[in-house]
Amino acid sequence: MRFVRLCIRSLAIFGYAIWVGGFTFYGAVVLWVVHEAYGSFDAGKITQSVTDYLNLIGVATLAVWAVFAWVERRAQPRWARNSLLGLLAVSAGIQVFLFVDHRILDQRLAEHGLKGFYAHHSVYLNASTAQWVAHLLMVPLSVWVCAAASPSDAEPAVLDASSPN
């Protein structure tokens, strides 16, 4: 079981790094560069595709984090477990909204161009930002949970040849 926990922890961290790190770099650097180089409408065609991939990566990462929360549930006090599950629920709800809203934005853009697009798009951006903040809260909470596990549970099983687990 210790090896499984180590694998799940590693996948959760890896998924988080790819998803939230990618989102952060995308928002802080890529959007600005693409908009400057191509203008709003052409840049939007590029970013439309990129956000589809970020949303798919988000679903996979949330699934791994849900498994992480389940596997680590006994290592957590109730408040930590409830906080982590609450943040996961908020993030998953926002992710569903982002998928649905992205399709609405795509359709609206195809039918009406940029007319009225930015007002609706700001809702999408605010939801993405709220999700990003939830993830910033999940990381220290999850690190605390992993650190609070007993030392024997934190050791990788591959290093403990005498353990039957």
C-alpha positions in Angstrom: 0.0 0.0 0.0 2.9 2.4 0.7 4.1 2.0 -2.9 0.6 2.8 -4.2 0.4 5.9 -2.0 3.7 7.0 -3.3 2.6 6.5 -6.9 -0.7 8.4 -6.3 1.0 11.2 -4.5 3.5 11.5 -7.4 0.8 11.4 -10.1 -1.2 14.1 -8.2 1.9 16.4 -8.0 2.8 15.7 -11.6 -0.8 16.4 -12.8 -1.0 19.6 -10.7 2.4 20.8 -12.1 1.3 20.2 -15.7 -2.2 21.6 -15.3 -1.9 24.5 -13.0 1.7 25.3 -14.0 0.6 25.2 -17.7 -2.4 27.4 -16.9 -0.3 29.9 -15.0 2.3 30.1 -17.8 -0.4 30.3 -20.4 -2.1 33.2 -18.6 1.0 35.1 -17.6 3.0 34.8 -20.8 1.5 33.0 -23.8 -1.8 35.0 -24.0 0.1 38.3 -24.0 2.6 37.1 -26.7 -0.1 35.6 -28.9 -2.4 38.6 -28.7 0.5 41.0 -29.4 1.7 38.9 -32.4 -1.7 38.0 -34.0 -4.3 40.4 -32.7 -7.4 39.5 -30.7 -9.5 37.5 -33.2 -6.6 35.3 -34.6 -5.1 34.9 -31.1 -8.5 33.7 -29.9 -8.5 30.9 -32.5 -5.2 29.7 -31.0 -6.2 30.1 -27.4 -9.6 28.4 -28.0 -7.8 25.2 -28.9 -5.2 25.5 -26.1 -8.0 25.8 -23.4 -9.6 22.7 -24.7 -6.4 20.8 -23.9 -6.0 22.5 -20.5 -9.6 21.5 -19.6 -8.9 17.9 -20.6 -5.8 17.8 -18.5 -7.8 19.3 -15.7 -10.3 16.5 -15.7 -7.5 13.9 -15.6 -5.8 15.8 -12.8 -9.0 16.1 -10.7 -9.6 12.4 -11.0 -6.1 11.7 -9.6 -6.6 14.2 -6.8 -9.9 12.5 -5.9 -8.0 9.2 -5.7 -5.3 11.0 -3.6 -8.0 12.3 -1.2 -9.5 8.8 -0.8 -6.1 7.0 -0.3 -4.9 9.7 2.2 -8.3 9.9 4.1 -7.0 8.1 7.2 -3.9 10.2 7.4 -6.0 13.4 7.7 -7.9 14.9 10.6 -11.6 15.5 9.7 -11.2 19.2 9.1 -8.3 18.6 6.6 -10.3 15.8 4.8 -13.4 18.0 4.6 -11.4 21.0 3.4 -9.6 19.0 0.7 -12.9 17.4 -0.5 -14.6 20.8 -0.4 -11.9 22.3 -2.6 -12.0 19.3 -4.9 -15.8 19.7 -5.2 -15.5 23.4 -6.0 -12.8 22.7 -8.6 -14.8 19.9 -10.2 -17.9 22.1 -10.3 -16.0 24.9 -11.9 -14.4 22.5 -14.4 -17.9 21.3 -15.5 -18.9 25.0 -15.9 -15.7 25.7 -17.9 -16.5 22.8 -20.3 -20.1 23.9 -20.8 -19.2 27.6 -21.0 -16.4 27.0 -23.5 -18.8 25.4 -25.9 -21.2 28.3 -25.5 -18.4 30.8 -26.1 -17.3 28.8 -29.2 -20.8 28.8 -30.6 -21.3 32.5 -29.8 -18.0 33.4 -31.5 -18.9 31.4 -34.6 -22.3 32.9 -34.9 -21.8 36.5 -33.8 -18.0 37.2 -33.9 -16.7 39.4 -31.2 -20.0 41.2 -30.6 -20.8 40.7 -26.9 -18.1 38.1 -26.6 -15.8 39.8 -24.1 -18.6 40.3 -21.4 -19.3 36.6 -21.5 -15.7 35.7 -21.7 -14.9 37.6 -18.5 -17.2 35.1 -16.7 -15.1 32.2 -18.0 -11.9 34.0 -16.9 -13.3 34.7 -13.4 -14.3 31.0 -13.0 -10.8 29.9 -14.2 -9.2 32.3 -11.7 -11.4 31.0 -8.8 -10.4 27.4 -9.7 -6.7 28.5 -9.7 -7.1 29.9 -6.2 -8.8 26.7 -5.0 -5.7 24.8 -6.3 -3.4 27.2 -4.5 -5.2 26.3 -1.3 -5.2 22.5 -2.1 -1.4 22.3 -2.4 -0.3 23.3 1.1 -3.2 21.3 2.6 -2.1 18.2 0.7 1.5 18.7 1.6 0.5 18.9 5.2 -1.5 15.8 4.9 1.4 13.9 3.4 3.8 15.2 6.0 1.4 14.3 8.8 1.4 10.6 7.7 3.5 8.4 10.0 7.1 8.0 9.0 6.7 4.3 8.3 3.8 5.1 5.9 5.8 7.9 4.1 8.7 5.6 3.2 8.5 4.1 -0.3 8.0 0.3 -0.2 10.7 -0.2 -2.7 13.2 0.7 -0.1 11.7 -1.6 2.6 12.4 -5.1 1.4 11.3 -6.7 4.7 7.7 -5.3 4.4 5.0 -7.6 3.1 3.2 -4.5 1.6 
